[in-house]
Amino acid sequence: MTASVGAVTAPSAETTTSISESTTVTVTNVVDGDTIDIEYQNGSTDTVRLLGV
């Protein structure tokens, strides 16, 4: 399974910031309903928590 990480918009009272880059990662493990482990193309790994799901 692969996922695309990017296009994150954070609302703020003063400004809105948008990240327009995207990175393809591989989901290596589903920890629970809102947490996944991912692996980047360079081999490094990370744990991602999905907020608001």
N, CA and C atoms as a LAMMPS dump frame, in Angstrom:
ITEM: TIMESTEP
0
ITEM: NUMBER OF ATOMS
159
ITEM: BOX BOUNDS ff ff ff
-5.0000000000000000e+02 5.0000000000000000e+02
-5.0000000000000000e+02 5.0000000000000000e+02
-5.0000000000000000e+02 5.0000000000000000e+02
ITEM: ATOMS id mol type element x y z
1 1 1 N 0.846 -1.157 0
2 1 2 C 0 0 0
3 1 3 C 0.898 1.229 0
4 2 1 N 0.569 2.223 -0.776
5 2 2 C 1.299 3.473 -0.774
6 2 3 C 0.346 4.614 -0.454
7 3 1 N 0.905 5.683 0.059
8 3 2 C 0.111 6.865 0.393
9 3 3 C 0.885 8.079 -0.054
10 4 1 N 0.183 9.141 -0.342
11 4 2 C 0.818 10.391 -0.717
12 4 3 C 0.675 11.371 0.428
13 5 1 N 1.793 11.915 0.884
14 5 2 C 1.808 12.842 2.009
15 5 3 C 2.036 14.234 1.468
16 6 1 N 1.189 15.165 1.8
17 6 2 C 1.373 16.534 1.346
18 6 3 C 0.066 17.29 1.287
19 7 1 N 0.098 18.468 0.739
20 7 2 C -1.068 19.332 0.58
21 7 3 C -1.798 19.525 1.896
22 8 1 N -1.043 19.85 2.943
23 8 2 C -1.612 20.065 4.263
24 8 3 C -1.879 21.547 4.449
25 9 1 N -3.078 21.881 4.897
26 9 2 C -3.422 23.271 5.156
27 9 3 C -3.791 23.417 6.626
28 10 1 N -3.127 24.338 7.322
29 10 2 C -3.395 24.572 8.734
30 10 3 C -4.133 25.887 8.906
31 11 1 N -5.4 25.855 9.335
32 11 2 C -6.143 27.103 9.508
33 11 3 C -5.626 27.884 10.712
34 12 1 N -5.659 29.19 10.621
35 12 2 C -5.212 30.057 11.698
36 12 3 C -6.04 31.324 11.655
37 13 1 N -6.152 31.973 12.799
38 13 2 C -6.908 33.218 12.858
39 13 3 C -6.249 34.308 12.021
40 14 1 N -4.916 34.274 11.939
41 14 2 C -4.191 35.321 11.221
42 14 3 C -3.844 34.941 9.786
43 15 1 N -3.315 33.735 9.581
44 15 2 C -2.889 33.319 8.246
45 15 3 C -3.218 31.848 8.021
46 16 1 N -3.181 31.445 6.771
47 16 2 C -3.314 30.042 6.404
48 16 3 C -2.062 29.629 5.657
49 17 1 N -1.435 28.537 6.09
50 17 2 C -0.216 28.044 5.476
51 17 3 C -0.527 26.774 4.706
52 18 1 N -0.004 26.669 3.492
53 18 2 C -0.234 25.494 2.673
54 18 3 C 1.098 24.91 2.233
55 19 1 N 1.244 23.598 2.341
56 19 2 C 2.438 22.902 1.867
57 19 3 C 2.063 22.248 0.541
58 20 1 N 2.728 22.651 -0.537
59 20 2 C 2.324 22.165 -1.85
60 20 3 C 3.148 20.979 -2.336
61 21 1 N 4.213 20.613 -1.637
62 21 2 C 5.007 19.46 -2.046
63 21 3 C 4.296 18.172 -1.628
64 22 1 N 4.574 17.091 -2.33
65 22 2 C 4.042 15.803 -1.912
66 22 3 C 5.152 14.763 -1.993
67 23 1 N 5.049 13.748 -1.156
68 23 2 C 6.03 12.68 -1.081
69 23 3 C 5.284 11.36 -1.049
70 24 1 N 5.715 10.405 -1.833
71 24 2 C 5.111 9.077 -1.822
72 24 3 C 5.808 8.225 -0.78
73 25 1 N 5.015 7.586 0.083
74 25 2 C 5.546 6.726 1.14
75 25 3 C 4.831 5.386 1.088
76 26 1 N 5.39 4.386 1.767
77 26 2 C 4.766 3.078 1.892
78 26 3 C 4.276 2.908 3.317
79 27 1 N 3.015 2.521 3.476
80 27 2 C 2.477 2.234 4.792
81 27 3 C 2.957 0.838 5.174
82 28 1 N 3.737 0.734 6.251
83 28 2 C 4.311 -0.56 6.644
84 28 3 C 3.529 -1.244 7.745
85 29 1 N 2.736 -0.47 8.511
86 29 2 C 1.991 -1.057 9.618
87 29 3 C 0.856 -0.114 10.011
88 30 1 N -0.299 -0.692 10.297
89 30 2 C -1.396 0.078 10.864
90 30 3 C -1.39 -0.218 12.358
91 31 1 N -1.037 0.804 13.157
92 31 2 C -0.886 0.614 14.597
93 31 3 C -2.256 0.495 15.257
94 32 1 N -3.135 1.444 14.982
95 32 2 C -4.515 1.391 15.447
96 32 3 C -5.362 2.223 14.492
97 33 1 N -6.534 2.66 14.902
98 33 2 C -7.457 3.332 13.995
99 33 3 C -6.976 4.643 13.42
100 34 1 N -6.034 5.325 14.083
101 34 2 C -5.587 6.629 13.582
102 34 3 C -4.073 6.791 13.566
103 35 1 N -3.332 5.701 13.677
104 35 2 C -1.864 5.765 13.688
105 35 3 C -1.3 4.743 12.71
106 36 1 N -0.37 5.189 11.845
107 36 2 C 0.274 4.295 10.882
108 36 3 C 1.782 4.476 10.924
109 37 1 N 2.511 3.431 10.585
110 37 2 C 3.953 3.507 10.386
111 37 3 C 4.198 3.598 8.891
112 38 1 N 5.102 4.49 8.471
113 38 2 C 5.393 4.671 7.052
114 38 3 C 6.887 4.539 6.8
115 39 1 N 7.228 4.239 5.545
116 39 2 C 8.627 4.191 5.109
117 39 3 C 8.771 5.077 3.875
118 40 1 N 9.732 5.994 3.944
119 40 2 C 10.018 6.874 2.816
120 40 3 C 10.842 6.125 1.774
121 41 1 N 10.946 6.68 0.566
122 41 2 C 11.697 6.039 -0.511
123 41 3 C 13.174 5.876 -0.172
124 42 1 N 13.725 6.719 0.716
125 42 2 C 15.138 6.614 1.072
126 42 3 C 15.383 5.594 2.181
127 43 1 N 14.324 4.936 2.677
128 43 2 C 14.467 3.887 3.679
129 43 3 C 14.2 4.334 5.107
130 44 1 N 14.114 5.628 5.356
131 44 2 C 13.828 6.092 6.717
132 44 3 C 12.346 5.848 7.039
133 45 1 N 12.042 5.728 8.319
134 45 2 C 10.686 5.418 8.745
135 45 3 C 10.165 6.489 9.691
136 46 1 N 8.851 6.503 9.867
137 46 2 C 8.203 7.469 10.738
138 46 3 C 6.861 6.901 11.176
139 47 1 N 6.352 7.387 12.297
140 47 2 C 5.011 7.065 12.751
141 47 3 C 4.149 8.296 12.547
142 48 1 N 2.962 8.117 11.951
143 48 2 C 2.076 9.234 11.625
144 48 3 C 0.761 9.046 12.355
145 49 1 N 0.335 10.093 13.045
146 49 2 C -0.961 10.088 13.716
147 49 3 C -1.908 10.944 12.904
148 50 1 N -3.031 10.389 12.492
149 50 2 C -4.024 11.092 11.686
150 50 3 C -5.007 11.788 12.623
151 51 1 N -5.017 13.123 12.598
152 51 2 C -5.881 13.878 13.484
153 51 3 C -7.198 14.204 12.804
154 52 1 N -8.278 14.189 13.556
155 52 2 C -9.583 14.536 13.024
156 52 3 C -10.241 13.446 12.215
157 53 1 N -9.778 12.222 12.37
158 53 2 C -10.346 11.1 11.615
159 53 3 C -11.454 10.466 12.415
